[in-house]
Amino acid sequence: MPDGDELDVTVPSWRSTKDVESAEDLIEEVVRLYGFEEIESELPTLPVTPPTVNKLRRQDWAIRENFPHKDSWKCITLPLLPSLIQNG
């Protein structure tokens, strides 16, 4: 069937449970009858973009990684930090 063609379908009366209420239900029923194994599976391809580099966060992580090895403790006083760091 070419793209853009439509089908008018009617759910049989013997389907007393009326479990076919939406287009998704109808598609599921057709695929079930056709056979799930007959449909080739294909993963969608999505574009992957690298995350932006936050230099302040990178410095913070470098400090966090090095201080425990120097027997030091980290104390954060939020009111004294610039709003840029507070907002992450």
C-alpha positions as CSV (number, residue, x, y, z in Angstrom):
1,M,0.0,0.0,0.0
2,P,1.5,3.4,-1.0
3,D,2.2,6.0,1.7
4,G,-0.6,8.3,2.4
5,D,-3.4,5.7,1.8
6,E,-5.8,5.2,4.6
7,L,-7.9,2.2,5.7
8,D,-11.3,2.2,7.3
9,V,-11.4,-0.6,9.8
10,T,-14.2,-1.9,12.1
11,V,-13.6,-3.9,15.2
12,P,-15.6,-7.2,15.0
13,S,-18.6,-7.4,17.2
14,W,-17.3,-10.6,18.8
15,R,-14.6,-8.6,20.4
16,S,-16.9,-8.0,23.3
17,T,-14.2,-6.7,25.6
18,K,-13.8,-3.7,23.3
19,D,-10.1,-3.8,23.9
20,V,-9.3,-2.1,20.5
21,E,-9.9,1.6,21.2
22,S,-7.0,3.4,19.6
23,A,-4.7,3.3,16.6
24,E,-2.0,1.8,18.8
25,D,-4.4,-1.1,19.8
26,L,-5.2,-1.7,16.1
27,I,-1.5,-1.8,15.2
28,E,-0.7,-4.2,18.0
29,E,-3.5,-6.5,16.8
30,V,-2.4,-6.5,13.2
31,V,1.2,-7.1,14.2
32,R,0.1,-9.9,16.6
33,L,-1.8,-11.6,13.7
34,Y,1.0,-11.0,11.2
35,G,3.6,-12.3,13.6
36,F,6.1,-10.4,15.7
37,E,8.9,-12.6,14.3
38,E,8.1,-11.4,10.8
39,I,9.1,-7.8,11.6
40,E,12.8,-7.0,11.3
41,S,14.0,-5.2,14.4
42,E,16.0,-2.1,13.9
43,L,17.5,0.3,16.5
44,P,16.9,4.0,15.9
45,T,19.9,6.1,15.1
46,L,20.3,9.2,17.1
47,P,22.8,12.0,16.8
48,V,25.3,12.1,19.6
49,T,26.8,15.4,20.6
50,P,29.6,15.6,23.2
51,P,28.7,17.5,26.4
52,T,29.9,21.1,26.8
53,V,33.0,21.5,29.0
54,N,32.4,23.5,32.2
55,K,35.9,24.6,33.3
56,L,34.8,25.5,36.8
57,R,33.3,22.1,37.3
58,R,36.5,20.4,35.9
59,Q,38.6,22.4,38.4
60,D,36.3,21.5,41.2
61,W,36.6,17.8,40.4
62,A,40.4,18.1,40.2
63,I,40.4,19.6,43.7
64,R,38.0,17.0,45.0
65,E,40.2,14.2,43.6
66,N,43.5,15.6,45.0
67,F,42.5,16.8,48.5
68,P,41.6,13.4,50.0
69,H,45.0,12.1,49.0
70,K,46.7,15.0,50.9
71,D,44.8,14.3,54.2
72,S,42.7,17.5,53.7
73,W,39.0,18.2,54.1
74,K,36.8,20.3,52.0
75,C,34.4,22.9,53.5
76,I,31.9,24.7,51.3
77,T,30.3,27.9,52.6
78,L,27.6,28.6,50.0
79,P,27.1,32.3,50.8
80,L,30.7,33.0,49.9
81,L,30.7,31.2,46.6
82,P,29.9,33.1,43.4
83,S,26.4,32.6,42.1
84,L,27.8,30.9,39.0
85,I,29.1,28.0,41.1
86,Q,26.1,27.9,43.3
87,N,23.7,27.5,40.3
88,G,25.9,24.7,39.0
